[in-house]
Amino acid sequence: MPKKEKISEEKAKRIAVGATIAGVLLIIFLIVIVIVQFVQMGVASSKKDQLDERIGEYERSIEQGQNDLDYYRSGEGLYYYARRNGFK
């Protein structure tokens, strides 16, 4: 078996610089991924809020429609509807 040669000082510096650059690039890459994830979470939260608001509007509209339906099914509502449409 051949003896192991020691790494020269210049080669050790190159390896250290390469490892440092790789580590920094990895950290930058991970930071970018985290930022993108936070932006996506913010967009999803905003979209959820908008959809919740629209659901509320539709629920109020359904409730109002049900109230109108109940009114027009009553005698008073039928009378009003008939008078409004020209019946005497």
GIFENBEL-V83280 format. One record per run of one state. SS is the DSSP state (@ for helix, = for strand, . for the rest). FROM is the first residue (numbers start at 1). TO is the last residue. If there is no record, write none. Layout:
# GIFENBEL-V83280
SS:FROM:TO + SS:FROM:TO
This chain:
# GIFENBEL-V83280
.:1:8 + @:9:73 + .:74:74 + @:75:84 + .:85:88
